[in-house]
Amino acid sequence: MSIFKINIDIEKSIEVDASIDAVWTNISDTKQKNIWSPWMIFERDCEQKTKWRSAKVWYREYWNGKIVWEWEQIITDISKNQYIVYDLNFIKPFKSKNTTSFHLESISENKTKVIWKMSWSLPIFLFFLKKMMTFMIWKDFERWLKMLKELLEKWELDTETKYNWQDIMKKKYFIWIIWESGIEKLWDKLKADFTYLNDIVKEHNIKELSFFTRYLKTDMINNYFEFEACVEISENDYKNFKAWIMSTYKLWSIEETKVSITTHYGSYNFIDNSWTGAYMYTKANKLKIDKSYPAIELYENGPLDWSNENDFVTHILFPIK
């Protein structure tokens, strides 16, 4: 650590069931890279420019968008099937210069280890942001590596994020179960809860209107989630069902509120893309999140039918003022 800066090094890796040639093609080709980029997935139509400075190195890629902001990558060193080193420079919303690199290691003919590294620094007066910023970049790396692995192993990447609209979420009546979990067990826990809630409404001849999750506390850095798994029911069923309240679940309602809606298409395995995109969308559009209401994950289809995860449609609702 220098007198005026805090230096930070981050590394994340993954093993991919693909040849080193196939991996190299995907990390070195701009068109391929845009498919699994952890940032481009948020704004496919943003301004993009490329330029060669010489035959081998100093290749510059530039992006400028409303959601992904403005940034550039400049290749400074490259060796086929081994590594790419480049400067990653953020221009907006703040200026930052970083050194990033991809490294490939052949494990076998059809298995390759991909390593993504980044070295960057924070001004000393922003020391309190070190943990949060390090985590955010680490999560970006994780999202990128998961998408690259999916693309190379399945020859497709069925995940998409769309910023749909701002709307009014109507009053909801629902039965809920409250739990806490870490990220690695979160979705398995939710699946079990939704199955249990579905059994409850079927037992009492109540038609479910939707399934959704309310996130009461979200601490990604410390891997802690407190949430409610919910099944929405009609107002009449809600009133008639009160006599059946048990200690394991409860009835509740939430009032009508204005929301920003981001929709995730595809497997829940990539839901982090759309959560990150939802935050970036609200920030880019200067929307103020209403913290008196929890964020909601609303499942248009999914949590009970797992025959084809790629067809899942999940809406992320941020209450806004």
C-alpha positions in Angstrom: 0.0 0.0 0.0 1.4 3.4 -1.0 1.0 6.5 1.0 -2.0 7.7 -1.1 -3.5 4.5 -2.5 -4.7 1.1 -1.4 -3.5 -1.5 -3.9 -5.9 -4.5 -4.4 -5.4 -7.8 -6.4 -8.3 -10.0 -7.3 -8.2 -13.5 -8.9 -11.0 -15.9 -9.9 -10.8 -19.1 -11.9 -12.9 -21.9 -13.3 -12.4 -25.2 -15.2 -14.2 -25.5 -18.5 -14.9 -28.7 -20.4 -13.5 -27.4 -23.7 -10.2 -27.3 -25.5 -7.8 -24.5 -25.0 -8.3 -23.5 -28.7 -12.0 -23.1 -28.1 -11.5 -21.1 -25.0 -9.0 -18.8 -26.6 -11.3 -18.1 -29.5 -14.0 -16.9 -27.1 -11.8 -14.7 -24.9 -9.9 -13.1 -27.8 -12.7 -12.5 -30.3 -14.6 -9.3 -29.6 -17.9 -10.5 -31.0 -17.8 -13.7 -29.0 -16.7 -11.8 -25.9 -19.7 -9.5 -26.0 -22.0 -12.6 -25.7 -20.7 -13.5 -22.2 -19.4 -10.1 -21.0 -20.6 -9.5 -17.4 -21.3 -5.8 -18.4 -22.5 -6.0 -22.0 -25.3 -8.3 -21.0 -26.9 -5.2 -19.4 -26.9 -3.0 -22.6 -26.4 -4.8 -25.8 -27.1 -1.7 -28.0 -24.6 0.6 -26.3 -22.1 2.5 -28.4 -19.1 0.3 -29.2 -15.8 1.0 -31.1 -12.7 -1.0 -31.8 -9.4 0.0 -33.2 -6.0 -1.7 -34.0 -2.9 0.3 -33.1 -0.5 -2.3 -34.5 -0.7 -5.8 -36.0 -0.3 -7.6 -32.6 -0.9 -5.4 -29.6 -2.5 -2.2 -28.5 -6.0 -3.2 -29.6 -8.5 -0.9 -28.2 -12.2 -1.6 -27.3 -14.4 1.2 -26.2 -18.0 1.2 -24.8 -20.3 4.0 -23.9 -23.9 3.5 -22.7 -26.5 4.8 -20.3 -26.4 1.7 -18.0 -22.9 0.4 -18.5 -21.4 3.9 -18.5 -18.1 4.6 -20.3 -15.0 2.5 -20.3 -12.3 1.0 -22.5 -9.9 -2.0 -22.7 -6.5 -1.7 -24.4 -4.5 -4.9 -25.0 -0.9 -4.4 -23.9 0.4 -8.0 -24.2 -0.9 -11.1 -25.8 0.3 -14.7 -26.4 -2.0 -17.2 -28.2 -3.5 -19.9 -26.0 -1.7 -18.5 -23.0 -2.7 -15.0 -21.9 -4.1 -11.6 -22.7 -3.1 -8.5 -20.6 -4.9 -5.3 -21.0 -5.5 -1.9 -19.3 -9.1 -1.6 -18.1 -9.9 2.1 -17.8 -13.3 3.4 -16.5 -14.1 6.9 -17.6 -17.7 7.3 -16.2 -19.2 7.4 -13.6 -15.7 7.7 -12.1 -12.2 7.6 -13.5 -10.1 4.5 -12.7 -7.2 2.7 -14.3 -6.7 -1.0 -13.8 -4.6 -3.9 -15.1 -6.5 -7.0 -16.0 -5.5 -10.3 -17.6 -6.8 -13.7 -18.7 -4.6 -16.7 -18.3 -5.3 -20.2 -19.8 -3.9 -23.5 -18.5 -4.5 -26.8 -20.4 -5.6 -29.5 -18.0 -6.3 -32.1 -20.7 -7.3 -32.2 -24.4 -10.8 -31.1 -23.6 -10.5 -29.3 -20.2 -9.0 -25.8 -19.6 -8.5 -23.7 -16.6 -9.4 -20.0 -17.1 -8.0 -17.4 -14.7 -9.1 -13.8 -14.6 -6.9 -11.4 -12.6 -7.2 -7.7 -11.9 -5.0 -5.2 -10.1 -6.4 -1.9 -9.1 -6.2 0.8 -6.4 -8.4 3.0 -4.3 -7.5 6.5 -3.0 -6.6 6.2 0.7 -9.5 8.4 1.8 -11.9 5.8 0.3 -10.5 2.9 2.4 -14.0 2.1 3.8 -15.1 1.1 0.3 -12.4 -1.5 -0.2 -14.4 -4.5 1.0 -17.5 -3.6 -1.0 -15.7 -2.7 -4.2 -13.6 -5.9 -4.0 -16.7 -8.0 -3.6 -18.5 -6.3 -6.5 -15.6 -7.0 -8.9 -15.2 -10.5 -7.6 -18.9 -11.1 -8.4 -18.5 -9.7 -11.9 -15.6 -12.1 -12.4 -17.8 -15.0 -11.1 -20.7 -14.0 -13.4 -18.4 -13.8 -16.4 -16.8 -17.2 -15.8 -20.1 -18.9 -15.3 -21.4 -17.6 -18.6 -18.2 -18.5 -20.5 -18.4 -22.0 -19.1 -22.1 -22.3 -20.1 -21.4 -21.1 -23.6 -18.4 -23.3 -24.2 -19.9 -26.5 -22.8 -23.5 -26.2 -24.1 -22.9 -24.1 -27.2 -25.6 -21.6 -26.1 -26.1 -19.0 -23.4 -29.8 -18.8 -22.5 -29.8 -15.8 -20.2 -31.1 -12.3 -20.9 -31.9 -9.2 -18.9 -34.6 -6.7 -19.9 -35.6 -3.4 -18.2 -39.3 -3.5 -18.8 -41.1 -0.6 -17.2 -42.0 1.3 -14.1 -45.5 0.3 -12.9 -47.8 0.1 -9.9 -47.7 -3.2 -8.1 -51.2 -3.9 -6.9 -52.0 -4.9 -3.4 -51.1 -8.5 -2.7 -52.5 -11.0 -0.2 -50.3 -14.0 0.5 -49.2 -16.8 2.8 -45.5 -16.7 3.7 -42.7 -18.6 5.4 -39.7 -16.7 6.7 -36.2 -18.1 6.6 -32.5 -17.2 6.4 -29.8 -18.7 4.2 -26.5 -18.3 2.5 -26.3 -17.9 -1.3 -25.2 -21.5 -1.9 -28.4 -23.0 -0.3 -30.8 -20.2 -1.1 -32.5 -21.6 -4.2 -32.8 -25.1 -2.8 -34.4 -23.7 0.3 -36.8 -21.6 -1.8 -37.8 -24.6 -3.9 -38.6 -26.6 -0.8 -40.7 -23.7 0.6 -42.6 -23.2 -2.6 -43.5 -26.9 -2.7 -44.7 -26.7 0.9 -46.8 -23.6 0.2 -48.3 -25.2 -2.9 -49.3 -28.2 -0.8 -51.0 -25.8 1.7 -53.2 -24.1 -0.9 -54.1 -27.3 -2.7 -55.1 -28.9 0.6 -57.5 -26.0 1.3 -58.7 -25.8 -2.4 -57.2 -22.3 -2.8 -55.9 -21.2 -6.2 -52.4 -19.7 -6.1 -52.1 -16.5 -8.1 -48.3 -16.3 -8.1 -45.2 -17.3 -6.2 -42.7 -14.7 -5.1 -39.9 -14.0 -2.7 -39.5 -10.9 -0.5 -35.9 -10.2 0.5 -36.0 -8.6 3.9 -32.2 -8.5 4.5 -29.6 -8.9 1.7 -25.9 -8.9 2.8 -24.0 -10.3 -0.2 -20.6 -9.5 1.3 -21.3 -11.6 4.4 -23.4 -14.1 2.5 -26.6 -13.6 4.5 -30.2 -13.5 3.2 -33.3 -13.1 5.3 -36.3 -13.8 3.1 -40.0 -14.7 2.8 -41.2 -17.4 0.4 -44.7 -16.3 -0.5 -47.7 -17.6 -2.4 -50.2 -15.0 -3.5 -53.9 -15.7 -3.0 -57.1 -13.8 -3.7 -58.6 -11.3 -1.2 -61.6 -13.6 -0.6 -59.4 -16.6 0.1 -57.2 -14.5 2.3 -60.3 -13.5 4.4 -61.6 -17.0 4.6 -58.2 -18.6 5.3 -57.5 -16.8 8.5 -58.9 -19.6 10.7 -56.2 -21.9 9.3 -53.2 -19.9 10.4 -50.4 -22.2 11.8 -47.1 -21.5 13.5 -45.1 -22.6 10.4 -46.6 -20.0 8.1 -48.6 -16.7 8.3 -50.9 -14.5 6.3 -50.0 -11.0 5.2 -50.7 -8.3 2.7 -48.6 -5.6 1.1 -50.1 -2.3 -0.1 -50.0 -1.0 -3.6 -46.6 0.6 -4.5 -44.7 1.9 -7.4 -41.9 -0.4 -8.7 -39.1 -0.6 -11.2 -39.3 -3.9 -13.1 -36.3 -5.9 -14.5 -37.0 -9.2 -16.1 -34.6 -12.2 -16.2 -35.0 -14.8 -18.9 -33.4 -18.1 -18.5 -32.0 -20.4 -15.8 -32.0 -19.1 -12.2 -28.3 -20.0 -12.2 -27.7 -16.6 -13.9 -30.1 -14.6 -11.8 -27.2 -12.5 -10.4 -27.0 -10.9 -13.9 -30.4 -9.4 -13.6 -30.1 -8.3 -10.0 -26.9 -6.5 -10.8 -28.6 -5.0 -13.9 -31.6 -3.9 -11.8 -29.4 -1.9 -9.5 -27.5 -0.4 -12.4 -30.8 0.5 -14.1 -32.1 2.4 -11.1 -28.9 4.2 -10.7 -28.6 5.2 -14.4 -32.2 6.5 -14.4 -31.8 8.2 -11.0 -34.6 6.3 -9.4 -34.7 6.4 -5.6 -35.4 2.9 -4.0 -38.0 2.9 -1.3 -36.3 1.0 1.5 -39.5 0.7 3.5 -40.6 -2.1 1.1 -38.4 -5.1 0.4 -37.3 -6.0 -3.1 -39.4 -8.8 -4.7 -38.5 -11.7 -7.0 -41.8 -12.6 -8.8 -41.8 -15.9 -10.8 -43.9 -15.9 -13.9 -43.1 -19.5 -14.3 -40.7 -21.7 -12.5 -40.4 -22.6 -9.1 -42.5 -25.8 -9.2 -41.8 -27.0 -12.7 -38.1 -27.7 -13.4 -38.5 -29.5 -16.7 -36.8 -26.7 -18.6 -35.0 -24.0 -16.6 -34.0 -22.1 -19.7 -37.7 -21.1 -20.2 -37.9 -19.5 -16.7 -39.1 -15.9 -16.6 -38.4 -14.0 -13.3 -39.3 -10.4 -12.6 -37.2 -8.4 -10.1 -39.3 -5.6 -8.5 -37.6 -2.7 -6.8 -40.0 -0.4 -4.9 -39.3 3.2 -5.8 -40.4 6.6 -4.6 
